[in-house]
Amino acid sequence: MITKTRKTKETDISVSLNLYGEGKNNINTGVGFLDHMLESFSKHSLIDLDIKCIGDTHIDDHHSVEDVGIVLGSLLSDALYPAKGI
């Protein structure tokens, strides 16, 4: 399980990822549809995800969605690259 965090003026995010997991997840971004999509991604990819986001959703969901994507993408990049033996 690898973990990254990101803290900005708008969000405070922690994401843990196990690329070779079982599809287990614990996701709370404060954005219901984003939670649903990330849970589906985890389940069907068999990637374990633990995501916690505290964001300024009282203003807009944009920052939470964007910053979760940044952290998750960075973790996937770390887990996959350099790709060897494919």
Steps between C-alpha positions, in 0.01 A plus 500: 500500500645834396368834623506862390352813647422842359406807700394824334291798607193316369566132582674259735533158334650163589499209253635150557515248218583130471534421131483124561203499735152354514288803412448601861439868556424765757419820315368830635553806282191695599378472139251213473530430129881509516492252790276269295726514194817439704336207682404349162854556370648328806259207489537423130876562479572304822704798619461569873435868566479704818409861420417781739436852378399802701415771249317828459190327364285772659631718215537245219601137439760597239807519726425168671450318169807658341735443793389140561572436131845655531594287802351178362669551162834567666469182710408290197799641317728412793357148519525427126810678369751418386295222344710183472419148393173582331 
